[in-house]
Amino acid sequence: MESRSTVMKTLQQKPGDRIKAAIAAVALQGLLVYALVTGLAVHMPGVADGRLALFSVLPKPPPPEKPVPRPVKSAKAEGAAAPPNLRSRATEAVAPPAIVPPITPPPIVVAPTAGTGADPSAGASDRPGPGSGAGGQGNGTGSGGAGDGDGDGGTDIPPRQIKGRIKNSDYPRAARDALIQGTVAVRYTVTTDGRATDCRVTGSSGNAELDATTCRLIEQRFRFKPSRDEDGTPVEAIIVENHSWMVRDTTGEQGTEDR
């Protein structure tokens, strides 16, 4: 019965009270909405100014210039000026070209030794004739019979080698393995029986073994027809010659050459 009377009292409230209750409810909802909006709101940052601030860095000021001392006038008197220099001037005269070109004289052929005639062909010859170089004796280098030159003695027949030579296999092994080369100059005598004796080295190859081998093989192997004088009698003769020892390529092939 009590609850029924409470309900009845509630239903019997005034219209003004209902309006206040509705306003209060609306105000409460408005506060809730405002709280939600302000609490979840995103605050956007302000837009930066796009203009750049420019500034310049000035260099350090230069150091102050040192004062230039003022020239002090000398108490000495000034000297006199030098005389003016000479000016050269080329001549304006030009030599005209030669009307007749100069004539070059022909060369004059002369003989090494003055003779009685003007013929420049006078001298020693291998043909008999009346020339001025066919005398029997003299002090030149021709083939006079008894001169002191290097001739072969006039009508003497020189020796001619008929046997013997230095072969490639004669190359000394030590010199060949070391690739030693050289030329040996020798002087030896050909006797009246055609043998080579008294061999001497007049110019070394630079290797003692090559020098000794050259003379040894000449005396052992070389045979000649002996030299003969104008009467056909065998005479001794001196032979001067060179023998070259050389390794011809990198494969070890060796050889000799007589000159």
GROMACS elastic network, one bead per residue, 0.5 to 0.9 nm:
[ bonds ]
;  ai    aj funct       b0    kb
    1     4     6  0.51827   500
    1     5     6  0.62856   500
    1     6     6  0.88491   500
    2     5     6  0.51250   500
    2     6     6  0.63585   500
    2     7     6  0.88362   500
    3     7     6  0.62765   500
    3     8     6  0.84946   500
    4     7     6  0.52020   500
    4     8     6  0.61751   500
    4     9     6  0.85808   500
    5     9     6  0.61457   500
    5    10     6  0.86914   500
    6    10     6  0.62335   500
    6    11     6  0.86433   500
    7    11     6  0.61527   500
    7    12     6  0.84259   500
    8    11     6  0.51329   500
    8    12     6  0.60844   500
    8    13     6  0.89562   500
    9    13     6  0.66283   500
   10    13     6  0.54573   500
   11    14     6  0.86465   500
   13    16     6  0.84799   500
   13    17     6  0.69462   500
   13    18     6  0.77945   500
   14    17     6  0.55715   500
   14    18     6  0.69845   500
   15    18     6  0.52291   500
   15    19     6  0.65306   500
   15    20     6  0.89435   500
   16    19     6  0.51926   500
   16    20     6  0.64125   500
   16    21     6  0.87306   500
   17    20     6  0.52008   500
   17    21     6  0.62525   500
   17    22     6  0.86951   500
   18    21     6  0.50994   500
   18    22     6  0.62059   500
   18    23     6  0.86820   500
   19    22     6  0.50877   500
   19    23     6  0.62086   500
   19    24     6  0.85696   500
   20    23     6  0.51070   500
   20    24     6  0.60965   500
   20    25     6  0.85812   500
   21    24     6  0.50894   500
   21    25     6  0.62064   500
   21    26     6  0.86768   500
   22    25     6  0.50600   500
   22    26     6  0.61828   500
   22    27     6  0.85432   500
   23    26     6  0.50545   500
   23    27     6  0.60103   500
   23    28     6  0.85070   500
   24    27     6  0.50541   500
   24    28     6  0.61474   500
   24    29     6  0.86728   500
   25    28     6  0.51173   500
   25    29     6  0.63046   500
   25    30     6  0.86516   500
   26    29     6  0.51489   500
   26    30     6  0.61610   500
   26    31     6  0.86877   500
   27    31     6  0.62275   500
   27    32     6  0.86697   500
   28    31     6  0.51264   500
   28    32     6  0.63026   500
   28    33     6  0.87381   500
   29    32     6  0.50255   500
   29    33     6  0.62178   500
   29    34     6  0.86046   500
   30    33     6  0.51241   500
   30    34     6  0.61189   500
   30    35     6  0.85440   500
   31    34     6  0.50942   500
   31    35     6  0.61000   500
   31    36     6  0.86232   500
   32    35     6  0.51221   500
   32    36     6  0.62697   500
   32    37     6  0.86975   500
   33    36     6  0.51311   500
   33    37     6  0.61595   500
   33    38     6  0.86321   500
   34    37     6  0.51001   500
   34    38     6  0.60413   500
   34    39     6  0.83227   500
   35    38     6  0.53427   500
   35    39     6  0.59018   500
   35    40     6  0.84937   500
   36    39     6  0.52243   500
   36    40     6  0.60888   500
   36    41     6  0.83320   500
   37    40     6  0.55038   500
   37    41     6  0.58963   500
   38    41     6  0.53161   500
   38    42     6  0.88907   500
   39    42     6  0.87407   500
   44    47     6  0.88552   500
   45    48     6  0.87114   500
   47    50     6  0.86307   500
   48    51     6  0.88186   500
   49    52     6  0.81179   500
   58    61     6  0.84413   500
   59    62     6  0.85865   500
   60    63     6  0.88434   500
   61    64     6  0.86513   500
   62    65     6  0.83496   500
   63    66     6  0.89020   500
   64    67     6  0.89701   500
   65    68     6  0.86378   500
   67    70     6  0.89036   500
   69    72     6  0.87060   500
   73    76     6  0.87407   500
   74    77     6  0.78242   500
   74    78     6  0.89682   500
   81    84     6  0.89181   500
   82    85     6  0.85359   500
   89    92     6  0.89129   500
   90    93     6  0.88953   500
   91    94     6  0.80299   500
   95    98     6  0.87248   500
   96    99     6  0.85909   500
   97   100     6  0.89291   500
   98   101     6  0.60248   500
   98   102     6  0.82790   500
  100   103     6  0.86606   500
  104   107     6  0.89705   500
  105   108     6  0.87254   500
  109   120     6  0.64390   500
  110   113     6  0.84899   500
  110   114     6  0.84708   500
  110   120     6  0.60204   500
  111   114     6  0.64171   500
  111   115     6  0.81064   500
  111   119     6  0.88194   500
  111   120     6  0.57021   500
  111   121     6  0.76358   500
  111   122     6  0.76092   500
  111   123     6  0.81988   500
  113   123     6  0.83301   500
  114   117     6  0.85857   500
  115   118     6  0.75027   500
  115   119     6  0.86366   500
  115   120     6  0.89523   500
  115   122     6  0.75259   500
  115   123     6  0.88416   500
  115   132     6  0.71363   500
  116   119     6  0.89797   500
  116   132     6  0.83414   500
  117   120     6  0.82779   500
  117   122     6  0.80969   500
  118   121     6  0.88978   500
  118   122     6  0.85671   500
  119   122     6  0.60451   500
  120   123     6  0.83670   500
  121   131     6  0.87163   500
  122   125     6  0.87390   500
  122   131     6  0.57078   500
  122   132     6  0.60658   500
  122   133     6  0.70963   500
  123   131     6  0.62332   500
  123   132     6  0.57625   500
  123   134     6  0.77322   500
  124   127     6  0.86427   500
  124   131     6  0.72446   500
  124   132     6  0.73153   500
  124   134     6  0.60259   500
  124   142     6  0.69453   500
  124   143     6  0.84744   500
  125   128     6  0.72588   500
  125   129     6  0.83969   500
  125   131     6  0.81144   500
  125   133     6  0.73186   500
  125   134     6  0.75222   500
  128   131     6  0.81985   500
  128   134     6  0.74480   500
  129   132     6  0.89173   500
  129   134     6  0.74234   500
  130   133     6  0.84277   500
  130   134     6  0.72774   500
  131   134     6  0.60643   500
  131   135     6  0.86888   500
  132   135     6  0.70557   500
  133   136     6  0.89816   500
  133   142     6  0.82895   500
  134   137     6  0.86957   500
  134   143     6  0.87080   500
  134   144     6  0.75986   500
  135   138     6  0.70151   500
  135   144     6  0.68311   500
  135   145     6  0.86794   500
  136   143     6  0.87320   500
  136   144     6  0.53187   500
  136   145     6  0.55987   500
  136   146     6  0.72503   500
  136   147     6  0.81420   500
  136   154     6  0.86444   500
  137   140     6  0.89377   500
  137   143     6  0.89219   500
  137   144     6  0.52636   500
  137   145     6  0.60117   500
  137   146     6  0.55483   500
  137   147     6  0.52756   500
  137   148     6  0.88370   500
  138   141     6  0.85713   500
  138   142     6  0.83377   500
  138   144     6  0.63972   500
  138   145     6  0.85237   500
  138   146     6  0.74907   500
  138   147     6  0.50014   500
  138   148     6  0.74256   500
  138   149     6  0.83078   500
  139   142     6  0.84272   500
  139   144     6  0.84799   500
  139   147     6  0.54155   500
  139   148     6  0.56102   500
  139   149     6  0.62689   500
  140   143     6  0.84912   500
  140   144     6  0.81882   500
  140   147     6  0.70918   500
  140   148     6  0.71643   500
  140   149     6  0.55144   500
  140   150     6  0.84325   500
  140   151     6  0.89390   500
  141   144     6  0.82024   500
  141   147     6  0.80156   500
  141   148     6  0.75899   500
  141   150     6  0.54469   500
  141   151     6  0.60261   500
  142   147     6  0.81052   500
  142   149     6  0.65382   500
  142   150     6  0.71224   500
  142   151     6  0.53223   500
  142   152     6  0.83700   500
  142   153     6  0.88884   500
  142   154     6  0.87561   500
  143   146     6  0.84675   500
  143   147     6  0.76367   500
  143   149     6  0.77251   500
  143   150     6  0.77437   500
  143   152     6  0.58551   500
  143   153     6  0.55951   500
  143   155     6  0.85875   500
  144   147     6  0.53344   500
  144   148     6  0.85086   500
  144   149     6  0.80965   500
  144   151     6  0.70466   500
  144   152     6  0.82649   500
  144   153     6  0.61637   500
  144   154     6  0.55394   500
  145   151     6  0.86568   500
  145   152     6  0.84551   500
  145   153     6  0.50098   500
  145   155     6  0.77321   500
  146   149     6  0.87385   500
  146   153     6  0.67634   500
  146   154     6  0.82283   500
  147   150     6  0.85013   500
  147   151     6  0.81181   500
  147   153     6  0.80218   500
  148   151     6  0.83182   500
  149   152     6  0.89059   500
  150   153     6  0.85476   500
  151   154     6  0.74392   500
  152   155     6  0.79680   500
  152   156     6  0.67811   500
  152   157     6  0.83135   500
  152   158     6  0.75180   500
  153   156     6  0.57812   500
  153   157     6  0.88392   500
  153   229     6  0.85015   500
  154   157     6  0.87163   500
  154   229     6  0.89409   500
  154   230     6  0.82509   500
  155   228     6  0.88756   500
  155   229     6  0.67331   500
  155   230     6  0.52962   500
  156   227     6  0.70728   500
  156   228     6  0.56384   500
  156   230     6  0.53486   500
  156   231     6  0.85962   500
  156   232     6  0.83016   500
  157   160     6  0.89400   500
  157   226     6  0.85204   500
  157   227     6  0.53549   500
  157   228     6  0.50932   500
  157   229     6  0.62578   500
  157   230     6  0.76250   500
  157   232     6  0.83396   500
  158   225     6  0.87204   500
  158   226     6  0.73786   500
  158   228     6  0.69058   500
  158   229     6  0.87322   500
  158   237     6  0.73389   500
  159   190     6  0.74987   500
  159   194     6  0.80029   500
  159   224     6  0.61636   500
  159   225     6  0.54575   500
  159   228     6  0.77334   500
  159   236     6  0.87121   500
  159   237     6  0.70249   500
  159   239     6  0.86984   500
  160   194     6  0.88950   500
  160   223     6  0.85716   500
  160   224     6  0.52727   500
  160   225     6  0.51607   500
  160   226     6  0.69074   500
  160   227     6  0.76519   500
  161   164     6  0.79471   500
  161   194     6  0.84694   500
  161   222     6  0.71220   500
  161   223     6  0.58792   500
  161   225     6  0.63128   500
  161   226     6  0.86563   500
  162   222     6  0.78347   500
  162   223     6  0.58620   500
  162   224     6  0.52465   500
  162   225     6  0.67734   500
  163   221     6  0.71048   500
  163   222     6  0.56517   500
  163   223     6  0.50212   500
  163   224     6  0.68554   500
  164   217     6  0.86507   500
  164   218     6  0.77944   500
  164   220     6  0.83959   500
  164   223     6  0.63586   500
  165   217     6  0.80201   500
  165   218     6  0.76757   500
  165   221     6  0.67315   500
  165   222     6  0.66376   500
  166   169     6  0.84267   500
  166   170     6  0.66599   500
  166   171     6  0.88482   500
  166   214     6  0.78939   500
  166   217     6  0.68225   500
  166   218     6  0.77748   500
  166   221     6  0.83285   500
  166   243     6  0.88896   500
  166   255     6  0.89040   500
  166   256     6  0.68945   500
  166   257     6  0.84868   500
  166   258     6  0.86147   500
  167   170     6  0.54327   500
  167   171     6  0.76735   500
  167   255     6  0.70178   500
  167   256     6  0.67674   500
  168   171     6  0.58728   500
  168   245     6  0.89065   500
  168   253     6  0.82611   500
  168   254     6  0.58096   500
  168   256     6  0.62129   500
  169   172     6  0.82353   500
  169   254     6  0.79170   500
  169   255     6  0.79281   500
  170   173     6  0.85123   500
  170   213     6  0.82140   500
  170   217     6  0.87793   500
  170   255     6  0.86285   500
  170   256     6  0.88915   500
  171   174     6  0.87321   500
  171   175     6  0.74434   500
  171   176     6  0.64375   500
  171   210     6  0.79419   500
  171   213     6  0.84646   500
  171   245     6  0.75060   500
  171   246     6  0.88671   500
  171   254     6  0.69904   500
  171   255     6  0.72796   500
  171   256     6  0.80736   500
  172   175     6  0.54639   500
  172   176     6  0.60668   500
  172   177     6  0.86399   500
  172   209     6  0.72383   500
  172   210     6  0.70313   500
  172   213     6  0.77734   500
  173   176     6  0.50176   500
  173   177     6  0.60041   500
  173   178     6  0.84793   500
  174   177     6  0.52834   500
  174   178     6  0.62253   500
  174   179     6  0.85993   500
  174   180     6  0.85537   500
  174   209     6  0.87775   500
  175   178     6  0.51345   500
  175   179     6  0.60680   500
  175   180     6  0.50310   500
  175   181     6  0.76036   500
  175   207     6  0.80674   500
  175   209     6  0.76825   500
  175   210     6  0.76309   500
  176   180     6  0.60393   500
  176   181     6  0.79750   500
  176   246     6  0.85261   500
  176   247     6  0.69748   500
  176   252     6  0.73682   500
  176   253     6  0.88276   500
  176   254     6  0.73406   500
  177   180     6  0.77308   500
  177   252     6  0.77108   500
  179   246     6  0.81437   500
  179   247     6  0.63050   500
  179   250     6  0.89818   500
  179   252     6  0.80792   500
  180   206     6  0.89728   500
  180   207     6  0.77942   500
  180   245     6  0.83357   500
  180   246     6  0.74998   500
  180   247     6  0.75626   500
  181   205     6  0.75276   500
  181   206     6  0.85482   500
  181   207     6  0.83148   500
  181   210     6  0.85654   500
  181   244     6  0.77302   500
  181   245     6  0.53751   500
  181   247     6  0.65374   500
  182   204     6  0.81543   500
  182   206     6  0.67805   500
  182   207     6  0.76430   500
  182   210     6  0.79349   500
  182   243     6  0.85424   500
  182   244     6  0.58034   500
  182   245     6  0.53598   500
  182   246     6  0.65263   500
  183   203     6  0.79545   500
  183   204     6  0.71419   500
  183   206     6  0.83883   500
  183   210     6  0.86994   500
  183   211     6  0.86691   500
  183   242     6  0.65313   500
  183   243     6  0.55687   500
  183   245     6  0.60310   500
  183   246     6  0.83459   500
  183   257     6  0.88020   500
  184   201     6  0.69066   500
  184   202     6  0.78039   500
  184   203     6  0.57553   500
  184   204     6  0.52629   500
  184   206     6  0.85352   500
  184   210     6  0.75969   500
  184   211     6  0.60573   500
  184   214     6  0.74038   500
  184   241     6  0.85120   500
  184   242     6  0.55418   500
  184   243     6  0.51761   500
  184   244     6  0.61612   500
  184   245     6  0.79951   500
  185   200     6  0.85504   500
  185   201     6  0.58363   500
  185   202     6  0.53393   500
  185   204     6  0.65566   500
  185   205     6  0.78610   500
  185   211     6  0.86070   500
  185   240     6  0.74642   500
  185   241     6  0.58937   500
  185   243     6  0.64474   500
  185   244     6  0.86287   500
  186   199     6  0.66505   500
  186   200     6  0.55107   500
  186   202     6  0.53216   500
  186   203     6  0.68795   500
  186   204     6  0.86791   500
  186   211     6  0.87779   500
  186   214     6  0.83112   500
  186   215     6  0.73842   500
  186   239     6  0.82208   500
  186   240     6  0.58647   500
  186   241     6  0.57042   500
  186   242     6  0.61484   500
  186   243     6  0.78493   500
  187   198     6  0.80575   500
  187   199     6  0.57008   500
  187   200     6  0.53118   500
  187   201     6  0.65008   500
  187   202     6  0.66333   500
  187   238     6  0.70279   500
  187   239     6  0.57332   500
  187   241     6  0.66872   500
  187   242     6  0.88523   500
  188   196     6  0.65120   500
  188   197     6  0.59701   500
  188   198     6  0.53818   500
  188   200     6  0.62173   500
  188   201     6  0.88404   500
  188   215     6  0.85763   500
  188   218     6  0.86891   500
  188   219     6  0.85854   500
  188   237     6  0.85892   500
  188   238     6  0.58984   500
  188   239     6  0.55728   500
  188   240     6  0.67667   500
  188   241     6  0.89065   500
  189   195     6  0.80823   500
  189   196     6  0.56504   500
  189   197     6  0.52934   500
  189   198     6  0.59706   500
  189   199     6  0.69581   500
  189   236     6  0.68547   500
  189   237     6  0.57763   500
  189   239     6  0.62503   500
  189   240     6  0.89867   500
  190   193     6  0.79368   500
  190   194     6  0.57237   500
  190   195     6  0.55081   500
  190   197     6  0.64338   500
  190   198     6  0.88081   500
  190   223     6  0.83293   500
  190   224     6  0.72601   500
  190   225     6  0.88666   500
  190   226     6  0.67385   500
  190   227     6  0.80227   500
  190   235     6  0.86588   500
  190   236     6  0.56415   500
  190   237     6  0.52584   500
  190   238     6  0.62792   500
  190   239     6  0.72968   500
  191   194     6  0.52455   500
  191   195     6  0.54716   500
  191   196     6  0.65564   500
  191   197     6  0.72692   500
  191   224     6  0.87249   500
  191   226     6  0.66972   500
  191   227     6  0.84305   500
  191   234     6  0.85431   500
  191   235     6  0.70922   500
  191   237     6  0.68492   500
  191   238     6  0.89388   500
  192   195     6  0.75936   500
  192   225     6  0.83783   500
  192   226     6  0.53802   500
  192   227     6  0.72452   500
  192   228     6  0.86219   500
  192   233     6  0.89613   500
  192   234     6  0.53096   500
  192   235     6  0.53184   500
  192   236     6  0.54101   500
  192   237     6  0.83416   500
  193   223     6  0.87691   500
  193   224     6  0.80199   500
  193   225     6  0.77201   500
  193   226     6  0.64081   500
  193   234     6  0.80402   500
  193   236     6  0.88378   500
  194   222     6  0.85230   500
  194   223     6  0.54442   500
  194   225     6  0.53462   500
  194   227     6  0.83532   500
  194   236     6  0.86489   500
  195   219     6  0.73369   500
  195   220     6  0.86924   500
  195   221     6  0.86447   500
  195   222     6  0.67655   500
  195   223     6  0.51737   500
  195   224     6  0.64151   500
  195   225     6  0.87732   500
  195   226     6  0.82973   500
  196   199     6  0.74402   500
  196   218     6  0.66796   500
  196   220     6  0.78118   500
  196   221     6  0.82368   500
  196   222     6  0.61327   500
  196   223     6  0.66249   500
  196   224     6  0.79045   500
  197   218     6  0.82525   500
  197   219     6  0.55896   500
  197   220     6  0.89097   500
  198   215     6  0.88028   500
  198   219     6  0.78859   500
  199   215     6  0.55643   500
  199   216     6  0.79966   500
  199   218     6  0.76014   500
  199   219     6  0.69748   500
  200   215     6  0.68696   500
  201   204     6  0.63599   500
  201   211     6  0.67851   500
  201   212     6  0.82970   500
  201   214     6  0.87531   500
  201   215     6  0.74153   500
  202   240     6  0.89246   500
  203   206     6  0.88070   500
  203   211     6  0.88479   500
  203   242     6  0.86113   500
  204   207     6  0.71416   500
  204   208     6  0.76911   500
  204   210     6  0.86253   500
  204   211     6  0.63368   500
  205   208     6  0.76392   500
  205   210     6  0.69777   500
  205   211     6  0.65065   500
  205   244     6  0.82860   500
  205   245     6  0.85477   500
  206   210     6  0.82290   500
  206   211     6  0.81075   500
  207   210     6  0.55252   500
  207   211     6  0.64447   500
  207   212     6  0.88718   500
  208   211     6  0.51011   500
  208   212     6  0.61475   500
  208   213     6  0.85267   500
  209   212     6  0.52222   500
  209   213     6  0.60027   500
  209   214     6  0.85447   500
  210   213     6  0.51839   500
  210   214     6  0.61614   500
  210   215     6  0.89217   500
  210   245     6  0.76691   500
  211   214     6  0.53624   500
  211   215     6  0.66971   500
  211   216     6  0.87984   500
  212   215     6  0.55134   500
  212   216     6  0.61356   500
  212   217     6  0.86944   500
  213   216     6  0.51286   500
  213   217     6  0.61147   500
  213   218     6  0.85578   500
  214   217     6  0.54946   500
  214   218     6  0.62783   500
  214   219     6  0.88704   500
  214   243     6  0.74365   500
  215   218     6  0.51400   500
  215   219     6  0.63136   500
  215   220     6  0.86208   500
  216   219     6  0.54589   500
  216   220     6  0.62059   500
  216   221     6  0.86326   500
  217   220     6  0.50089   500
  217   221     6  0.57867   500
  217   222     6  0.76375   500
  218   221     6  0.55232   500
  218   222     6  0.52460   500
  218   223     6  0.87996   500
  219   222     6  0.61550   500
  219   223     6  0.86249   500
  220   223     6  0.87725   500
  223   226     6  0.88863   500
  224   227     6  0.85853   500
  226   234     6  0.59237   500
  226   235     6  0.67516   500
  226   236     6  0.70491   500
  226   237     6  0.76513   500
  227   232     6  0.86968   500
  227   233     6  0.81743   500
  227   234     6  0.55706   500
  227   235     6  0.54299   500
  227   236     6  0.63678   500
  227   237     6  0.62091   500
  228   231     6  0.74325   500
  228   232     6  0.50416   500
  228   233     6  0.50523   500
  228   235     6  0.54115   500
  228   236     6  0.82127   500
  228   237     6  0.89772   500
  229   232     6  0.52556   500
  229   233     6  0.55606   500
  229   234     6  0.66734   500
  229   235     6  0.66476   500
  230   233     6  0.75574   500
  232   235     6  0.89713   500
  241   258     6  0.74435   500
  241   259     6  0.58836   500
  242   257     6  0.82427   500
  242   258     6  0.58219   500
  243   256     6  0.67758   500
  243   257     6  0.56276   500
  243   259     6  0.60816   500
  244   255     6  0.82417   500
  244   256     6  0.53348   500
  244   258     6  0.62447   500
  244   259     6  0.77978   500
  245   254     6  0.76328   500
  245   255     6  0.61019   500
  245   257     6  0.66818   500
  246   253     6  0.88446   500
  246   254     6  0.58679   500
  246   255     6  0.56483   500
  246   256     6  0.62438   500
  246   257     6  0.81505   500
  247   250     6  0.78090   500
  247   251     6  0.89203   500
  247   252     6  0.64367   500
  247   253     6  0.58813   500
  247   255     6  0.63874   500
  247   256     6  0.87427   500
  248   251     6  0.83487   500
  248   252     6  0.73296   500
  248   253     6  0.56778   500
  248   254     6  0.55083   500
  248   255     6  0.69647   500
  249   252     6  0.61040   500
  249   253     6  0.59923   500
  249   254     6  0.77439   500
  250   253     6  0.74212   500
